[in-house]
Amino acid sequence: MRFLPDKPSLGFLRQEAKDLLAALRESSPDASLADAQLALAEEYGMRDWHALKSEAERRAAELPVVPEGLAEALAEAFGLGRISKPAVPVAFTPMGRCWSLSTDRGRWLAVTVYPWIVEAQAELGAQLRDAAVAVGISAPTPVRSPEGRLIESVQGQNWRVHEWIQVGPSPVAPTSLTVARGIGSTYGTLHSLKIPSTAPVNPYLTQRGSDADWEGLVERAIGAGKPWAEQLTRVLPTLYELRAIDAEIDRDALILCNCNLIPEHVRTGHNGELVVTEWDFAGSLTPELELGSALTHWALRPTINQKTVVAFRDGYADAAGQWPQLSLASFSIAVTGYLNWTYNTICEAITPADPDHATFADRETVDLLTKPMTRPALEKLLTTLDA
């Protein structure tokens, strides 16, 4: 699900709808602007274009207020200089709210990160990010604190800071052919680096919940009076069928991968270049497993488009020199991540940490249960790759 910025522009949304219309017409020439507006609204978790506009107007009128002393504390922790303007809210993400900071030394983006993203994890991402930038991939420049750290704890949260860069929106779904080829090329370039990695694969991508966990979640949703509890019950067989997709990981084939190069972590830069904004999830994967995950994010929604899949594959092959053979097992990491994300999002919807998390989790839950990942869709994706 896409996230509205804290101060959304209706003009920006209209342009996104036009961009989406162009992508839709690559596979459906008769698509209308109304079709694109509805599809965009659904990507933002809204029922229609009118609801999206209303939500944008509401958010613009109810801007979050920066917690007292936060901007100054961040500037001091990261050595950014003296705050020269009030901090401006940028967007709320699952990790928390991002803020634009202006100081006498420049402009910066301060980003909250999950508690498990500690200094060692951030350094792993920085290693891959620096190698990627050296071979032409665009990414924001991270800021180190005066102590040389990428992560600092401020007001009880982990933070990192980047130099501010002017970028456009994240790519829309369905992915345009140009973006699909560019993302495929980005993956191919990263995999060609072949940076060795001996760390174990993140347990989030390998460990799955039991039947009892999911059945307990249904009971919690019913007890909380959630309107989608019955829908969750109906979706469980689909999730159990997905869970049967598994694979043994070839430890000798592990390399350092981005592990979360999803549409929300990519922005369009100058002249249409793609800017990868997130590296903190970097870790060990095989190219086949990361490609399986990538395809579920870039080519599965809203429907499988053969032209998009082929463009992604060709972009990867041009950059890496070849396209590896994928099987259903190549989606095992994607399945585990999807199942855990769905489970955790529903938990958050039942017991949210705060109003922002509550709004996000409820909308995301409805989206996940309405359009779940399915085994037949993954099988079709494989067939499309081989066509």
Phi, psi and omega in degrees: 000137178282156181246129174290141172296165182292335177232074185289149178253132177296326177296321178296317180294321178297321179292321176300319179297320178294320178297320180293323178300317179299320179292320179297320183289346175294334178245335181229087186303337182270004181301142181252168177298324178297323176298316181294319180297318179294316180297320179294317179302317180294326177297330178270006178080021180252154185285330181200178183297320179298317180295323178295315179297319180296318179294321178297318180294320179297314182295322179295331182271347183234059184295137176298148179258133181296134177304144184303127176081356184295312183301315181294321181293321178293317180299320179290316183297324183255006177063044186272350184105195183269132178300128183250341178219159176299144177295145182244128177292140182254303181193155171259131176237173177304335179277343182135192184269144176255147182230143171268125180247134176243129178229179178289357178252353180144198181241145189219156174247118178260128188233129172284149178229160179300151180303330182284348176276088180261184187302315182298320179293318179296323178294325177297315177297322179296324178299314180290320180299314181296320179293324180292316179298324181296337179251018169104001177278135182275138180202151176296156179268119180286155178251133174261144178290167177305337178272002178087009183267150175271334182243132174228144176269122181227126181051043173081008179231154173276134182229154165223162184228141174239154168295139182290133172230148181273117181227165178267199184283170171288155178299148180268166174246131008288151181289132177292160182296322180296315179293318181301316179293320180295320178291319175302318178295322178298314177298317180298321178294316180296317180292330179291340177295327177050047178286120182299148178213120181257357180292149176294153177296140180308125180305333178301334182262000183233338186253128185243154178287161181269172174303318182297323178299313183291320179294325175294326178294320177300315180298320179295319180295319178295316180297329179276358179071028182287131183295341182263009183299318180295323178296322176300318178301317181291331184278340184308315179301324177295319180291322178294323178295320176299320186297342178288345177279114183213169180201151170279132182272128178282101184298332181285346182260003182291137172227169178282120183238161177294320175072351180206045181274073184259165182307323181294344181254020177230140177230156174272131180254203180297141178058029175078007179295153179264131181248120179272115189264347186232127181230357188287352179266005184306144180184191184278131171203164169269155178305320181298317181291322179290324177294320176301317178294317182300316183296327179291333180272326189257342187229000186265332185247147352285335173218164180281123179248116184302321181297320178295316180298315180295320179297317177299310182300316182291322177297319178295312183298322179297322182279322185265345180094345178194161174251122182289155177284123179255153175227178178300327179296338179296343179268005186298319178294319179299318180296313181298314178299318179296315180297316180291321178297316180297314181299311183293324178295319178294320175302317180294324179292327179283318181228080184287151179285328181197174183301323179297313179296324180298313180299312180300310187295320179296314180294318180294321179299312179301318180297315182296321182280333179282322183232067184288156170292141180229154177297315178303324179295320178293321177296320177295322179299318177298316180299321179297321178298325184273353184288000000 
